[in-house]
Amino acid sequence: MKKRQIIRYSESFKLQVIKEYSESNLTIQELHDKYGIRGGVTIQTWLRKYKREDLLNKIIRVEKPEEKSKIKALEKENEKIFMLLKPALRI
């Protein structure tokens, strides 16, 4: 069995990478390449650890009104089905 090499990064190195990311126009992928950081989400993990979530990408979901109403209708239907099955499931 092939042994994997485990790389441990110092706190100062992590903070340096975070600082460079926040002050430069480099992407996370470019920093991975520049410093040879192998883990795909390593820098994102550091950003969360050091409370810099403001630098992470945000996901914004935009829904049309009819999509919202459809979701609500499906949630109500699921609730009704659950209530009907609840005695059989003994929850």
Residue pairs with C-beta under 8 A, 6 or more apart in sequence:
7 38
9 37
9 42
14 46
14 49
14 50
15 50
17 31
17 35
17 37
17 43
17 46
18 43
18 46
18 47
18 50
18 52
18 55
20 26
20 31
21 28
21 31
21 43
21 47
21 55
22 52
22 55
26 34
28 43
28 44
31 37
31 43
32 38
32 40
32 42
32 43
37 43
39 45
44 56
47 53
47 55
47 56
48 56
63 71
